[in-house]
């Protein structure tokens, strides 16, 4: 039994060491560069995410102002608008993540991404998810497996934020004078913005990797991903 435990620990340490080495080597070997269509797709997605973020933040700020001025019913109504913005944006993100997972299997090598970490997030659940993913990331060796772990974490993160947003909105509806639900919702919006930044980084890495195999007028797969 002790031998099995020691073997498991040794295997985990070996994977961790190889994983760190693997990323450094891959970064040196692969220098993917976005071509013009790929960069346009990234810029389009960045602009869309900026609009979604601005709409959600504007709604949250408007709800906060209405609450501060004592117009609690209006504040709750606007908070629900912010939630609907997040839900619509979240559905878009999840659809794209599924497409990215499919197309990531069509390339021979993927541009490496750094390990996820809890630093950009405010919510406790989101920080725990990111920290756990960061640990698993270092146990994986291949860039493809790490990339799909990123996609898994991003999808889970969107669901965590949306679930938390619904709970906070319900709590604010029941107890509009309580401060905690409003703060939790604002933290969720901030976490959604952090997830979007990671989503965009993953999309750019995949688009650059697809650019490396775009030869002879092949179908530009990132156009399908961006419009999925």
N, C-alpha and C positions, 0 to 999 in steps of 0.2 A: 504493500500500500504506500509506504514511504517512497519507494522507487518510482511509482507511478506519479505521485505528487511532484517529486523533484523533476521528473521528465517533463511534466506539464509546465512547470515554472520555467525550466530551461528552454522549452520550445517557444513560450511566450516571449522570453527575453531575446531569443534569436530572431523571431519575427519582428520585434520592435527595432532591433539593431539593423536588420536588413531593410526594413521599411524606411528608416531615416537615410540609410545609404542609398537606397533605390531612388528616392526623390532627388537627392543631390546629383546623382549620375544622370537621371532623366532630364533634369533641367539643363545639364551641360550638353546632352546629346541632341535634344529636340528644341529647335528654335522656330516655332510656328509663327507665321506672320499672317494677319488678316488681309485678304484681298479686298477689293473695293466693294463687291456685293456683301461680303461678310461684315465689313465694317458698317455698311449702311444698315444691315439688319440689327446690329448691336446698337447703333445710334437710335434707330426707331424704337427698339425695346426700351432703351434708357429714357427716351422722351415719354413713352407711355407710362412707365413706372413713376416718372416725375409727376405726371398729371394725376395719377391715382393717389400718390402720396400727398400732393397738395390739396386735393379734394377732401381726403380723410382728415388731414390736419386742420383745414379750414372749418370743417364741420365740428370737430372737437373743440376748437377755440370758440366757435360761435355758441356751442352748448355751454361751455364754461362761463362765457359772458352772460348768457341768459340766466344761468344758475346764480351767479354773483349778484345779479340785479333782482333776484327773487322771482323770476318767471320760470318756476320749476316745470310746469307742463310743457312749455316751449323748449326748455333745456332737454327734457327727456325725448321729445320728438326729434330734435336735431341730433341727439346722440344716436337715435335709431337710424337716422340718415347716414351718419358716419359708419355705423355697423353695416348697412347695406352696401356702402362703397367698398368696405373691406371684404365682404362676402363675394361681391362681383369680381373684385381683383383677385381674391383667393382662388376662385374657380378658374380664372384665366391662368394663374400660376400653376395650378395642379395639372391642367391640361398640357401645358408646355413641358412640365417636368416629365410627364409620361412619354411625350414625344422625344424628348432628349434622351430618355433611357433607351428607347428603341434605336435611335440613330447613333448612340454611343457605341453600339455593337458593330457598326459598319466601318469603323476606322481601326487601323492597326496599332496606333499609338495615340494617346491623349495627352494634351498639355497638362502637366501636374498642377494641382491646386494645394494650397497650404492646409494644414490640419485645422478643422473647425475648433472654435474656442468660445467660452462663455462671455468674453469681455464685451461684445457689442450689445448684449441683451440685458433687459431689466427684469423681466419676469422670472420668478424662481424656477418654474417648470421648464421654461425655454433655456435657461442657463444650465440646468441639469442635463437636458437633451444634448446641448452643444458640447458640454464637458465630456459626456459619455462617448459622443461621436469622435471627439478629439483623441480619446484613448484608443478607440477601435481603429481609427485612421492609422495610428502608428504601428498597429499590429498587422496591417495589410501591406503587401509588398507591391502589387501591380497598380499602375496608375488607373487602369480601367476599373478595378474593384474600388479604389478610393473615390473615383469620380461617381460611381453609382451609389456609394455610401453618402456622398454629398447630396445627390438627388433625393435619396431616402430621407436624410435629415431635413432638407428643405421642405419636402412634402409634409413630413411630420410637424415641422415648425409652423407651417401655414395652418394646419389643423389645430394645433395647440393655441395659436393666437385667435383663431376664429371661435373656438370653443370658449376661451377665456373672455372674448369680447361679448359673446352672447350672455354668459353668466353675469358679467359686469353690467351690461345693459338691463338685464332683468332685475338685478339688485338695485340699480339706480332708479328703476321704475317703482319698485316697492318702497325703497327708502331714499327718496331724492335728497334728503338733508345729509345723509351719510357721505363722508368724504372719500372713503376707501374705494367704492366702486368706480367713481369718476377717475381717480388716480390710476387704478388698475387698467381701465380702458385706455387712458393716455399712454401707459406703459406698453400696452398691446400694440398701439399704433406705432410707437417707436420701434418695437421688435419687428413689426411687419416691414418697416423701412430697412432695418438691418438685414432681414431675410431677402429683401429685394436686391440689396447690394451683393449678397452672396449669390443669389439667383443670376444676376447679371454677369458676375465673374465666371460662373459655371457655363453660362450660355456663350460668353466670349471665348472661353477655352475650347468648347466643343466646336464653335464656328471656325476658330483658327485651325483646329485639328482637321476639320472637314476641308478647309482650304488647301491643306497639304495634299489631298487626294483629288482635288478638283482639276481634272485634266480632260482635254479634248471635248469640251462642251458638256460635261456630265451634268446631271440634274443637280441644281444647287439645293442641297438638303436643308440648309439652315433657313431658306425661304419658307419651306413647309413647316419647320419648327416654329418660326416666328409667327406664322399665320394660323397655327393649329388652334 
